[in-house]
Amino acid sequence: MGWSDSHLHVFNIGDKNYGTPDPEYEDLDHEVLNEKKFRLNQLLAASDSCTYLYDFGDGWSHRITVESIEDLEDAHSSARSAWVEAGARACPPEDSGGVGQYQDFLESLENDPYGEETKEIREWAGLDFDPERFDRKAANNAIDRMLWNGWIKIGA
């Protein structure tokens, strides 16, 4: 999505939650398993879906569906093994308040683009923020950086 990963998140797969356990948010009814101990290919198969919740305060909920799983000929090859094929629109800015507040922001951009409130929000979101922009090359470059830096590992 392009967020900074500065908030808690959780993947809900089946009846289990995977994320970064945080003692401050312990809930015995909703145990969070350490996501670093699991691989998505161990938990999901083709056509399976899960929910990803980012920023418990803003409540960004995403539905993820595995369209297909392909074996790599050489798991240790330097070729890209994860990528974005398509997308639409920009990621909402970090801490934008969730769906409702982001929708209000988009409406103010459309209805009063030069208003004082819109100007303040634009400065906060970045003066070049364009909600219609999706940059597939930038998304794939971000994945390449994560793979190169070892932030995510594929095929392990």
TORDO-689926 format. One record per atom (N, C-alpha, C): atom name; x, y, z; residue number from 1; residue in three letters. Coordinates in nm, 2 decimals. Example, Ala and Ser with C-alpha at 12.3 -4.5 7.8 and 13.67 -1.06 7.14 Angstrom:
// residues 2
ATOM   atomo        X        Y        Z   num   residuo
ATOM       N     1.32    -0.57     0.78     1       ala
ATOM      CA     1.23    -0.45     0.78     1       ala
ATOM       C     1.32    -0.33     0.78     1       ala
ATOM       N     1.28    -0.22     0.71     2       ser
ATOM      CA     1.37    -0.11     0.71     2       ser
ATOM       C     1.29     0.00     0.79     2       ser
END
This chain:
// residues 156
ATOM   atomo        X        Y        Z   num   residuo
ATOM       N     0.08    -0.12     0.00     1       met
ATOM      CA     0.00     0.00     0.00     1       met
ATOM       C     0.08     0.13     0.00     1       met
ATOM       N     0.21     0.12     0.05     2       gly
ATOM      CA     0.29     0.24     0.05     2       gly
ATOM       C     0.29     0.30     0.18     2       gly
ATOM       N     0.23     0.25     0.28     3       trp
ATOM      CA     0.24     0.30     0.42     3       trp
ATOM       C     0.37     0.27     0.48     3       trp
ATOM       N     0.40     0.33     0.59     4       ser
ATOM      CA     0.54     0.32     0.65     4       ser
ATOM       C     0.55     0.20     0.75     4       ser
ATOM       N     0.44     0.13     0.77     5       asp
ATOM      CA     0.44     0.02     0.87     5       asp
ATOM       C     0.47     0.07     1.01     5       asp
ATOM       N     0.42     0.19     1.04     6       ser
ATOM      CA     0.44     0.24     1.17     6       ser
ATOM       C     0.32     0.21     1.27     6       ser
ATOM       N     0.23     0.14     1.22     7       his
ATOM      CA     0.11     0.10     1.31     7       his
ATOM       C     0.10    -0.05     1.31     7       his
ATOM       N     0.03    -0.10     1.41     8       leu
ATOM      CA     0.01    -0.25     1.42     8       leu
ATOM       C    -0.08    -0.29     1.31     8       leu
ATOM       N    -0.06    -0.42     1.27     9       his
ATOM      CA    -0.14    -0.48     1.16     9       his
ATOM       C    -0.17    -0.62     1.20     9       his
ATOM       N    -0.26    -0.68     1.13    10       val
ATOM      CA    -0.29    -0.83     1.15    10       val
ATOM       C    -0.35    -0.89     1.02    10       val
ATOM       N    -0.30    -1.01     0.99    11       phe
ATOM      CA    -0.36    -1.09     0.89    11       phe
ATOM       C    -0.46    -1.18     0.96    11       phe
ATOM       N    -0.58    -1.19     0.92    12       asn
ATOM      CA    -0.68    -1.28     0.97    12       asn
ATOM       C    -0.69    -1.39     0.86    12       asn
ATOM       N    -0.64    -1.51     0.89    13       ile
ATOM      CA    -0.64    -1.62     0.80    13       ile
ATOM       C    -0.71    -1.74     0.87    13       ile
ATOM       N    -0.83    -1.78     0.81    14       gly
ATOM      CA    -0.91    -1.88     0.88    14       gly
ATOM       C    -0.96    -1.82     1.01    14       gly
ATOM       N    -0.93    -1.89     1.12    15       asp
ATOM      CA    -0.97    -1.84     1.25    15       asp
ATOM       C    -0.85    -1.80     1.34    15       asp
ATOM       N    -0.74    -1.76     1.27    16       lys
ATOM      CA    -0.62    -1.72     1.34    16       lys
ATOM       C    -0.58    -1.58     1.29    16       lys
ATOM       N    -0.51    -1.51     1.38    17       asn
ATOM      CA    -0.45    -1.38     1.35    17       asn
ATOM       C    -0.30    -1.39     1.35    17       asn
ATOM       N    -0.24    -1.33     1.25    18       tyr
ATOM      CA    -0.09    -1.33     1.24    18       tyr
ATOM       C    -0.05    -1.18     1.23    18       tyr
ATOM       N     0.05    -1.15     1.31    19       gly
ATOM      CA     0.10    -1.01     1.31    19       gly
ATOM       C     0.22    -1.00     1.40    19       gly
ATOM       N     0.24    -0.88     1.46    20       thr
ATOM      CA     0.34    -0.86     1.56    20       thr
ATOM       C     0.28    -0.86     1.69    20       thr
ATOM       N     0.30    -0.96     1.77    21       pro
ATOM      CA     0.23    -0.96     1.91    21       pro
ATOM       C     0.28    -0.84     1.99    21       pro
ATOM       N     0.18    -0.78     2.05    22       asp
ATOM      CA     0.21    -0.66     2.13    22       asp
ATOM       C     0.15    -0.67     2.27    22       asp
ATOM       N     0.22    -0.68     2.38    23       pro
ATOM      CA     0.16    -0.71     2.51    23       pro
ATOM       C     0.06    -0.60     2.55    23       pro
ATOM       N     0.08    -0.48     2.49    24       glu
ATOM      CA    -0.01    -0.37     2.52    24       glu
ATOM       C    -0.15    -0.40     2.47    24       glu
ATOM       N    -0.16    -0.48     2.36    25       tyr
ATOM      CA    -0.29    -0.51     2.30    25       tyr
ATOM       C    -0.33    -0.66     2.31    25       tyr
ATOM       N    -0.28    -0.72     2.42    26       glu
ATOM      CA    -0.31    -0.86     2.44    26       glu
ATOM       C    -0.46    -0.88     2.46    26       glu
ATOM       N    -0.52    -0.97     2.39    27       asp
ATOM      CA    -0.66    -1.01     2.40    27       asp
ATOM       C    -0.67    -1.16     2.38    27       asp
ATOM       N    -0.70    -1.23     2.49    28       leu
ATOM      CA    -0.70    -1.37     2.49    28       leu
ATOM       C    -0.79    -1.43     2.39    28       leu
ATOM       N    -0.90    -1.36     2.36    29       asp
ATOM      CA    -1.00    -1.41     2.26    29       asp
ATOM       C    -0.94    -1.39     2.12    29       asp
ATOM       N    -0.85    -1.31     2.10    30       his
ATOM      CA    -0.79    -1.28     1.97    30       his
ATOM       C    -0.64    -1.29     1.97    30       his
ATOM       N    -0.58    -1.41     2.00    31       glu
ATOM      CA    -0.44    -1.42     2.01    31       glu
ATOM       C    -0.38    -1.39     1.87    31       glu
ATOM       N    -0.26    -1.32     1.88    32       val
ATOM      CA    -0.19    -1.28     1.76    32       val
ATOM       C    -0.06    -1.37     1.75    32       val
ATOM       N    -0.05    -1.45     1.65    33       leu
ATOM      CA     0.06    -1.53     1.63    33       leu
ATOM       C     0.17    -1.45     1.56    33       leu
ATOM       N     0.30    -1.48     1.60    34       asn
ATOM      CA     0.41    -1.40     1.54    34       asn
ATOM       C     0.42    -1.43     1.39    34       asn
ATOM       N     0.39    -1.33     1.31    35       glu
ATOM      CA     0.39    -1.35     1.16    35       glu
ATOM       C     0.53    -1.39     1.10    35       glu
ATOM       N     0.64    -1.36     1.18    36       lys
ATOM      CA     0.77    -1.40     1.13    36       lys
ATOM       C     0.80    -1.55     1.14    36       lys
ATOM       N     0.71    -1.62     1.20    37       lys
ATOM      CA     0.73    -1.77     1.21    37       lys
ATOM       C     0.65    -1.84     1.11    37       lys
ATOM       N     0.58    -1.77     1.02    38       phe
ATOM      CA     0.49    -1.84     0.92    38       phe
ATOM       C     0.52    -1.78     0.78    38       phe
ATOM       N     0.50    -1.86     0.68    39       arg
ATOM      CA     0.50    -1.82     0.54    39       arg
ATOM       C     0.36    -1.82     0.48    39       arg
ATOM       N     0.33    -1.72     0.40    40       leu
ATOM      CA     0.20    -1.72     0.34    40       leu
ATOM       C     0.17    -1.85     0.26    40       leu
ATOM       N     0.27    -1.90     0.20    41       asn
ATOM      CA     0.25    -2.03     0.12    41       asn
ATOM       C     0.22    -2.15     0.21    41       asn
ATOM       N     0.24    -2.13     0.34    42       gln
ATOM      CA     0.20    -2.24     0.44    42       gln
ATOM       C     0.06    -2.22     0.48    42       gln
ATOM       N     0.01    -2.10     0.47    43       leu
ATOM      CA    -0.12    -2.07     0.53    43       leu
ATOM       C    -0.23    -2.05     0.42    43       leu
ATOM       N    -0.20    -2.02     0.30    44       leu
ATOM      CA    -0.29    -1.99     0.19    44       leu
ATOM       C    -0.26    -2.08     0.07    44       leu
ATOM       N    -0.37    -2.11     0.00    45       ala
ATOM      CA    -0.36    -2.19    -0.13    45       ala
ATOM       C    -0.43    -2.10    -0.23    45       ala
ATOM       N    -0.41    -2.14    -0.36    46       ala
ATOM      CA    -0.48    -2.07    -0.47    46       ala
ATOM       C    -0.63    -2.06    -0.44    46       ala
ATOM       N    -0.69    -1.95    -0.46    47       ser
ATOM      CA    -0.83    -1.92    -0.44    47       ser
ATOM       C    -0.87    -1.89    -0.30    47       ser
ATOM       N    -0.77    -1.91    -0.20    48       asp
ATOM      CA    -0.80    -1.87    -0.06    48       asp
ATOM       C    -0.80    -1.72    -0.05    48       asp
ATOM       N    -0.87    -1.67     0.05    49       ser
ATOM      CA    -0.87    -1.53     0.09    49       ser
ATOM       C    -0.84    -1.51     0.23    49       ser
ATOM       N    -0.79    -1.39     0.26    50       cys
ATOM      CA    -0.77    -1.35     0.40    50       cys
ATOM       C    -0.80    -1.20     0.41    50       cys
ATOM       N    -0.80    -1.15     0.54    51       thr
ATOM      CA    -0.82    -1.01     0.56    51       thr
ATOM       C    -0.69    -0.95     0.62    51       thr
ATOM       N    -0.65    -0.84     0.58    52       tyr
ATOM      CA    -0.54    -0.77     0.63    52       tyr
ATOM       C    -0.59    -0.64     0.69    52       tyr
ATOM       N    -0.57    -0.61     0.82    53       leu
ATOM      CA    -0.61    -0.49     0.89    53       leu
ATOM       C    -0.49    -0.41     0.93    53       leu
ATOM       N    -0.48    -0.29     0.88    54       tyr
ATOM      CA    -0.36    -0.20     0.91    54       tyr
ATOM       C    -0.41    -0.08     0.99    54       tyr
ATOM       N    -0.34    -0.05     1.09    55       asp
ATOM      CA    -0.37     0.07     1.18    55       asp
ATOM       C    -0.50     0.05     1.25    55       asp
ATOM       N    -0.50    -0.01     1.36    56       phe
ATOM      CA    -0.62    -0.04     1.44    56       phe
ATOM       C    -0.71     0.08     1.46    56       phe
ATOM       N    -0.64     0.20     1.48    57       gly
ATOM      CA    -0.72     0.32     1.50    57       gly
ATOM       C    -0.79     0.37     1.37    57       gly
ATOM       N    -0.73     0.37     1.26    58       asp
ATOM      CA    -0.79     0.41     1.13    58       asp
ATOM       C    -0.87     0.29     1.07    58       asp
ATOM       N    -0.83     0.17     1.10    59       gly
ATOM      CA    -0.91     0.05     1.06    59       gly
ATOM       C    -0.91     0.03     0.91    59       gly
ATOM       N    -0.79     0.03     0.84    60       trp
ATOM      CA    -0.79     0.00     0.70    60       trp
ATOM       C    -0.79    -0.15     0.68    60       trp
ATOM       N    -0.90    -0.20     0.63    61       ser
ATOM      CA    -0.93    -0.34     0.61    61       ser
ATOM       C    -0.92    -0.38     0.46    61       ser
ATOM       N    -0.84    -0.48     0.43    62       his
ATOM      CA    -0.81    -0.52     0.29    62       his
ATOM       C    -0.85    -0.67     0.28    62       his
ATOM       N    -0.91    -0.70     0.17    63       arg
ATOM      CA    -0.94    -0.84     0.14    63       arg
ATOM       C    -0.84    -0.88     0.03    63       arg
ATOM       N    -0.76    -0.99     0.07    64       ile
ATOM      CA    -0.66    -1.04    -0.02    64       ile
ATOM       C    -0.70    -1.18    -0.07    64       ile
ATOM       N    -0.69    -1.20    -0.20    65       thr
ATOM      CA    -0.73    -1.33    -0.26    65       thr
ATOM       C    -0.61    -1.38    -0.34    65       thr
ATOM       N    -0.57    -1.50    -0.31    66       val
ATOM      CA    -0.46    -1.56    -0.39    66       val
ATOM       C    -0.51    -1.61    -0.52    66       val
ATOM       N    -0.47    -1.55    -0.63    67       glu
ATOM      CA    -0.52    -1.59    -0.76    67       glu
ATOM       C    -0.45    -1.72    -0.81    67       glu
ATOM       N    -0.32    -1.72    -0.79    68       ser
ATOM      CA    -0.24    -1.84    -0.83    68       ser
ATOM       C    -0.11    -1.85    -0.75    68       ser
ATOM       N    -0.06    -1.97    -0.75    69       ile
ATOM      CA     0.07    -1.99    -0.69    69       ile
ATOM       C     0.16    -2.06    -0.80    69       ile
ATOM       N     0.28    -2.00    -0.82    70       glu
ATOM      CA     0.36    -2.05    -0.92    70       glu
ATOM       C     0.50    -2.09    -0.86    70       glu
ATOM       N     0.55    -2.21    -0.89    71       asp
ATOM      CA     0.68    -2.25    -0.84    71       asp
ATOM       C     0.79    -2.18    -0.92    71       asp
ATOM       N     0.89    -2.14    -0.85    72       leu
ATOM      CA     1.00    -2.08    -0.92    72       leu
ATOM       C     1.10    -2.19    -0.96    72       leu
ATOM       N     1.16    -2.18    -1.07    73       glu
ATOM      CA     1.25    -2.28    -1.11    73       glu
ATOM       C     1.37    -2.28    -1.02    73       glu
ATOM       N     1.42    -2.17    -0.99    74       asp
ATOM      CA     1.54    -2.15    -0.90    74       asp
ATOM       C     1.50    -2.05    -0.79    74       asp
ATOM       N     1.47    -2.10    -0.67    75       ala
ATOM      CA     1.43    -2.02    -0.56    75       ala
ATOM       C     1.53    -1.92    -0.52    75       ala
ATOM       N     1.66    -1.95    -0.55    76       his
ATOM      CA     1.77    -1.86    -0.51    76       his
ATOM       C     1.81    -1.77    -0.63    76       his
ATOM       N     1.74    -1.76    -0.73    77       ser
ATOM      CA     1.77    -1.68    -0.85    77       ser
ATOM       C     1.76    -1.54    -0.81    77       ser
ATOM       N     1.83    -1.45    -0.88    78       ser
ATOM      CA     1.83    -1.31    -0.85    78       ser
ATOM       C     1.71    -1.24    -0.92    78       ser
ATOM       N     1.64    -1.32    -1.00    79       ala
ATOM      CA     1.52    -1.26    -1.07    79       ala
ATOM       C     1.41    -1.23    -0.97    79       ala
ATOM       N     1.34    -1.12    -1.01    80       arg
ATOM      CA     1.23    -1.08    -0.92    80       arg
ATOM       C     1.13    -1.19    -0.90    80       arg
ATOM       N     1.09    -1.22    -0.78    81       ser
ATOM      CA     0.99    -1.32    -0.75    81       ser
ATOM       C     0.87    -1.28    -0.69    81       ser
ATOM       N     0.85    -1.15    -0.68    82       ala
ATOM      CA     0.72    -1.09    -0.63    82       ala
ATOM       C     0.71    -0.95    -0.70    82       ala
ATOM       N     0.59    -0.92    -0.75    83       trp
ATOM      CA     0.57    -0.80    -0.82    83       trp
ATOM       C     0.42    -0.76    -0.82    83       trp
ATOM       N     0.40    -0.64    -0.86    84       val
ATOM      CA     0.26    -0.58    -0.87    84       val
ATOM       C     0.23    -0.58    -1.02    84       val
ATOM       N     0.13    -0.65    -1.06    85       glu
ATOM      CA     0.09    -0.65    -1.21    85       glu
ATOM       C     0.00    -0.53    -1.25    85       glu
ATOM       N    -0.08    -0.49    -1.16    86       ala
ATOM      CA    -0.17    -0.38    -1.19    86       ala
ATOM       C    -0.22    -0.31    -1.06    86       ala
ATOM       N    -0.28    -0.20    -1.07    87       gly
ATOM      CA    -0.33    -0.13    -0.96    87       gly
ATOM       C    -0.41    -0.01    -1.00    87       gly
ATOM       N    -0.47     0.06    -0.91    88       ala
ATOM      CA    -0.55     0.18    -0.94    88       ala
ATOM       C    -0.54     0.27    -0.82    88       ala
ATOM       N    -0.53     0.40    -0.84    89       arg
ATOM      CA    -0.54     0.50    -0.74    89       arg
ATOM       C    -0.42     0.50    -0.64    89       arg
ATOM       N    -0.41     0.61    -0.57    90       ala
ATOM      CA    -0.30     0.62    -0.48    90       ala
ATOM       C    -0.34     0.57    -0.34    90       ala
ATOM       N    -0.24     0.53    -0.27    91       cys
ATOM      CA    -0.26     0.49    -0.13    91       cys
ATOM       C    -0.30     0.61    -0.05    91       cys
ATOM       N    -0.40     0.60     0.04    92       pro
ATOM      CA    -0.43     0.71     0.13    92       pro
ATOM       C    -0.31     0.74     0.21    92       pro
ATOM       N    -0.29     0.87     0.24    93       pro
ATOM      CA    -0.18     0.91     0.33    93       pro
ATOM       C    -0.18     0.84     0.47    93       pro
ATOM       N    -0.07     0.81     0.52    94       glu
ATOM      CA    -0.06     0.76     0.65    94       glu
ATOM       C    -0.13     0.85     0.75    94       glu
ATOM       N    -0.20     0.79     0.85    95       asp
ATOM      CA    -0.28     0.86     0.95    95       asp
ATOM       C    -0.39     0.95     0.90    95       asp
ATOM       N    -0.45     0.91     0.79    96       ser
ATOM      CA    -0.55     1.00     0.73    96       ser
ATOM       C    -0.69     0.98     0.79    96       ser
ATOM       N    -0.70     0.89     0.89    97       gly
ATOM      CA    -0.82     0.88     0.97    97       gly
ATOM       C    -0.92     0.77     0.93    97       gly
ATOM       N    -0.88     0.69     0.84    98       gly
ATOM      CA    -0.97     0.58     0.80    98       gly
ATOM       C    -1.05     0.62     0.68    98       gly
ATOM       N    -1.14     0.53     0.65    99       val
ATOM      CA    -1.22     0.55     0.52    99       val
ATOM       C    -1.30     0.68     0.53    99       val
ATOM       N    -1.37     0.70     0.64   100       gly
ATOM      CA    -1.46     0.82     0.64   100       gly
ATOM       C    -1.39     0.95     0.63   100       gly
ATOM       N    -1.28     0.97     0.70   101       gln
ATOM      CA    -1.20     1.09     0.69   101       gln
ATOM       C    -1.13     1.10     0.56   101       gln
ATOM       N    -1.09     0.99     0.50   102       tyr
ATOM      CA    -1.02     1.00     0.37   102       tyr
ATOM       C    -1.12     1.04     0.27   102       tyr
ATOM       N    -1.24     0.99     0.28   103       gln
ATOM      CA    -1.35     1.02     0.18   103       gln
ATOM       C    -1.38     1.17     0.19   103       gln
ATOM       N    -1.38     1.23     0.31   104       asp
ATOM      CA    -1.41     1.37     0.33   104       asp
ATOM       C    -1.29     1.45     0.27   104       asp
ATOM       N    -1.17     1.40     0.28   105       phe
ATOM      CA    -1.05     1.47     0.22   105       phe
ATOM       C    -1.07     1.47     0.07   105       phe
ATOM       N    -1.11     1.35     0.01   106       leu
ATOM      CA    -1.13     1.35    -0.14   106       leu
ATOM       C    -1.24     1.44    -0.18   106       leu
ATOM       N    -1.35     1.45    -0.11   107       glu
ATOM      CA    -1.46     1.54    -0.14   107       glu
ATOM       C    -1.41     1.69    -0.13   107       glu
ATOM       N    -1.33     1.72    -0.03   108       ser
ATOM      CA    -1.28     1.86    -0.03   108       ser
ATOM       C    -1.19     1.89    -0.14   108       ser
ATOM       N    -1.11     1.79    -0.19   109       leu
ATOM      CA    -1.03     1.81    -0.30   109       leu
ATOM       C    -1.11     1.84    -0.43   109       leu
ATOM       N    -1.22     1.77    -0.44   110       glu
ATOM      CA    -1.30     1.78    -0.56   110       glu
ATOM       C    -1.39     1.91    -0.55   110       glu
ATOM       N    -1.45     1.93    -0.43   111       asn
ATOM      CA    -1.55     2.04    -0.42   111       asn
ATOM       C    -1.49     2.18    -0.39   111       asn
ATOM       N    -1.38     2.18    -0.32   112       asp
ATOM      CA    -1.32     2.31    -0.28   112       asp
ATOM       C    -1.17     2.30    -0.28   112       asp
ATOM       N    -1.11     2.28    -0.40   113       pro
ATOM      CA    -0.97     2.25    -0.41   113       pro
ATOM       C    -0.88     2.36    -0.36   113       pro
ATOM       N    -0.93     2.48    -0.36   114       tyr
ATOM      CA    -0.84     2.59    -0.31   114       tyr
ATOM       C    -0.89     2.65    -0.18   114       tyr
ATOM       N    -0.97     2.58    -0.11   115       gly
ATOM      CA    -1.02     2.63     0.02   115       gly
ATOM       C    -0.91     2.61     0.13   115       gly
ATOM       N    -0.93     2.69     0.24   116       glu
ATOM      CA    -0.83     2.69     0.34   116       glu
ATOM       C    -0.81     2.55     0.40   116       glu
ATOM       N    -0.92     2.48     0.43   117       glu
ATOM      CA    -0.91     2.35     0.49   117       glu
ATOM       C    -0.84     2.25     0.40   117       glu
ATOM       N    -0.88     2.26     0.27   118       thr
ATOM      CA    -0.81     2.17     0.17   118       thr
ATOM       C    -0.67     2.20     0.16   118       thr
ATOM       N    -0.63     2.33     0.16   119       lys
ATOM      CA    -0.49     2.36     0.16   119       lys
ATOM       C    -0.41     2.30     0.27   119       lys
ATOM       N    -0.46     2.31     0.39   120       glu
ATOM      CA    -0.40     2.25     0.51   120       glu
ATOM       C    -0.38     2.10     0.49   120       glu
ATOM       N    -0.48     2.03     0.44   121       ile
ATOM      CA    -0.48     1.89     0.43   121       ile
ATOM       C    -0.38     1.85     0.32   121       ile
ATOM       N    -0.38     1.93     0.21   122       arg
ATOM      CA    -0.28     1.91     0.10   122       arg
ATOM       C    -0.14     1.92     0.15   122       arg
ATOM       N    -0.11     2.02     0.23   123       glu
ATOM      CA     0.02     2.04     0.28   123       glu
ATOM       C     0.06     1.92     0.37   123       glu
ATOM       N    -0.03     1.87     0.45   124       trp
ATOM      CA     0.00     1.76     0.53   124       trp
ATOM       C     0.02     1.63     0.45   124       trp
ATOM       N    -0.06     1.61     0.35   125       ala
ATOM      CA    -0.06     1.49     0.27   125       ala
ATOM       C     0.06     1.49     0.17   125       ala
ATOM       N     0.11     1.61     0.14   126       gly
ATOM      CA     0.21     1.63     0.04   126       gly
ATOM       C     0.15     1.71    -0.08   126       gly
ATOM       N     0.21     1.82    -0.12   127       leu
ATOM      CA     0.15     1.90    -0.22   127       leu
ATOM       C     0.14     1.83    -0.35   127       leu
ATOM       N     0.21     1.73    -0.38   128       asp
ATOM      CA     0.20     1.65    -0.50   128       asp
ATOM       C     0.11     1.54    -0.50   128       asp
ATOM       N     0.04     1.52    -0.38   129       phe
ATOM      CA    -0.06     1.41    -0.37   129       phe
ATOM       C    -0.17     1.41    -0.47   129       phe
ATOM       N    -0.18     1.31    -0.55   130       asp
ATOM      CA    -0.29     1.29    -0.65   130       asp
ATOM       C    -0.36     1.16    -0.62   130       asp
ATOM       N    -0.49     1.16    -0.58   131       pro
ATOM      CA    -0.56     1.04    -0.54   131       pro
ATOM       C    -0.58     0.95    -0.66   131       pro
ATOM       N    -0.56     1.00    -0.78   132       glu
ATOM      CA    -0.58     0.91    -0.90   132       glu
ATOM       C    -0.46     0.85    -0.95   132       glu
ATOM       N    -0.34     0.89    -0.89   133       arg
ATOM      CA    -0.21     0.84    -0.94   133       arg
ATOM       C    -0.18     0.70    -0.89   133       arg
ATOM       N    -0.15     0.61    -0.97   134       phe
ATOM      CA    -0.09     0.48    -0.93   134       phe
ATOM       C     0.03     0.45    -1.01   134       phe
ATOM       N     0.14     0.43    -0.94   135       asp
ATOM      CA     0.27     0.41    -1.01   135       asp
ATOM       C     0.32     0.27    -0.99   135       asp
ATOM       N     0.29     0.18    -1.09   136       arg
ATOM      CA     0.33     0.04    -1.08   136       arg
ATOM       C     0.48     0.03    -1.07   136       arg
ATOM       N     0.55     0.11    -1.14   137       lys
ATOM      CA     0.70     0.10    -1.14   137       lys
ATOM       C     0.75     0.13    -1.00   137       lys
ATOM       N     0.70     0.23    -0.94   138       ala
ATOM      CA     0.74     0.27    -0.80   138       ala
ATOM       C     0.70     0.16    -0.70   138       ala
ATOM       N     0.59     0.09    -0.72   139       ala
ATOM      CA     0.55    -0.02    -0.63   139       ala
ATOM       C     0.64    -0.13    -0.65   139       ala
ATOM       N     0.68    -0.17    -0.77   140       asn
ATOM      CA     0.77    -0.28    -0.79   140       asn
ATOM       C     0.91    -0.24    -0.75   140       asn
ATOM       N     0.95    -0.12    -0.76   141       asn
ATOM      CA     1.08    -0.08    -0.71   141       asn
ATOM       C     1.09    -0.09    -0.55   141       asn
ATOM       N     0.98    -0.06    -0.49   142       ala
ATOM      CA     0.97    -0.08    -0.34   142       ala
ATOM       C     0.98    -0.23    -0.30   142       ala
ATOM       N     0.92    -0.31    -0.38   143       ile
ATOM      CA     0.93    -0.46    -0.35   143       ile
ATOM       C     1.07    -0.50    -0.38   143       ile
ATOM       N     1.14    -0.46    -0.48   144       asp
ATOM      CA     1.28    -0.49    -0.51   144       asp
ATOM       C     1.37    -0.45    -0.40   144       asp
ATOM       N     1.34    -0.33    -0.34   145       arg
ATOM      CA     1.43    -0.28    -0.23   145       arg
ATOM       C     1.41    -0.37    -0.11   145       arg
ATOM       N     1.28    -0.41    -0.08   146       met
ATOM      CA     1.26    -0.50     0.03   146       met
ATOM       C     1.32    -0.63     0.02   146       met
ATOM       N     1.32    -0.69    -0.10   147       leu
ATOM      CA     1.38    -0.82    -0.13   147       leu
ATOM       C     1.53    -0.80    -0.12   147       leu
ATOM       N     1.59    -0.70    -0.17   148       trp
ATOM      CA     1.73    -0.68    -0.17   148       trp
ATOM       C     1.78    -0.66    -0.03   148       trp
ATOM       N     1.71    -0.58     0.05   149       asn
ATOM      CA     1.74    -0.56     0.19   149       asn
ATOM       C     1.71    -0.67     0.29   149       asn
ATOM       N     1.64    -0.78     0.24   150       gly
ATOM      CA     1.61    -0.89     0.32   150       gly
ATOM       C     1.49    -0.86     0.41   150       gly
ATOM       N     1.41    -0.76     0.38   151       trp
ATOM      CA     1.30    -0.73     0.47   151       trp
ATOM       C     1.19    -0.84     0.45   151       trp
ATOM       N     1.18    -0.89     0.32   152       ile
ATOM      CA     1.09    -1.00     0.30   152       ile
ATOM       C     1.17    -1.11     0.23   152       ile
ATOM       N     1.14    -1.23     0.25   153       lys
ATOM      CA     1.21    -1.34     0.19   153       lys
ATOM       C     1.10    -1.43     0.12   153       lys
ATOM       N     1.14    -1.47     0.00   154       ile
ATOM      CA     1.05    -1.55    -0.08   154       ile
ATOM       C     1.12    -1.68    -0.10   154       ile
ATOM       N     1.04    -1.79    -0.09   155       gly
ATOM      CA     1.10    -1.92    -0.12   155       gly
ATOM       C     1.17    -1.99    -0.01   155       gly
ATOM       N     1.17    -1.92     0.11   156       ala
ATOM      CA     1.24    -1.98     0.23   156       ala
ATOM       C     1.15    -2.08     0.30   156       ala
END
